[in-house]
Amino acid sequence: MNILVTGFEPFGGEAVNPSWEAVRRLPAHIDGVTVTTVQLPTAFQRGEQALLRALEDCRPERVLCVGLAGGRKGFTLERVGINLRDARIPDNDGFQPEDRPVRPDGPAAYFATLPVKDMVLGLNRADIPAAVSYSAGTYVCNDILYTLLDWQAREMPDARGGFVHLPYTREQAAAKGADVPWMSLDEMVRGLELAVRLASGESR
Ligand code: PCA
């Protein structure tokens, strides 16, 4: 089994993106699963292009995309990607689409095909705070999830894909005040290793 795990480059004025910091620390093999990691630009067009290139290159049986959702607590496992781009801030290329589709001819939404609820349960059992989320937003992360699921539906219908949002790191949160939720990078890496195991299991 092979899994592609992606993280994003920093955006929105942050110096780091914990998604890539955690993803790049993953081992190359987890329980016999080969792990390929790729950093995606936080830009609608280049992000999609980089994802599609990685998908064509490795044709992975499982894909877990990872991003930052600053302000959220714990891991949030996204259930759905929607056909909408509505950016609150410009992406890293200065592009700020409003009320546009990801794919003009695509369906309104795709559900994640990874076992989202089982993954949340497994993470919780290992003391990693995690919950299901029913919105990945309308920025680059949602775009990547939609693009991933759209590609898999057409090109590799037996493959499964999904998305995890991570909170700020301790350092990022501390710079913003006392009430901002955070998770240590070590815990994120431990949680992602487990998420890879759970994503590679057979139950849906
Ligand atoms: N988070 C943003 C895009 C990149 C990232 O890490 C989002 O939630 O859309």
Boltz pocket constraint, residues with backbone or C-beta under 6 A from the ligand:
constraints:
  - pocket:
      binder: B
      contacts: [[A, 8], [A, 9], [A, 11], [A, 17], [A, 19], [A, 42], [A, 66], [A, 67], [A, 68], [A, 69], [A, 136], [A, 137], [A, 138], [A, 139], [A, 140], [A, 141], [A, 142]]
      max_distance: 6.0
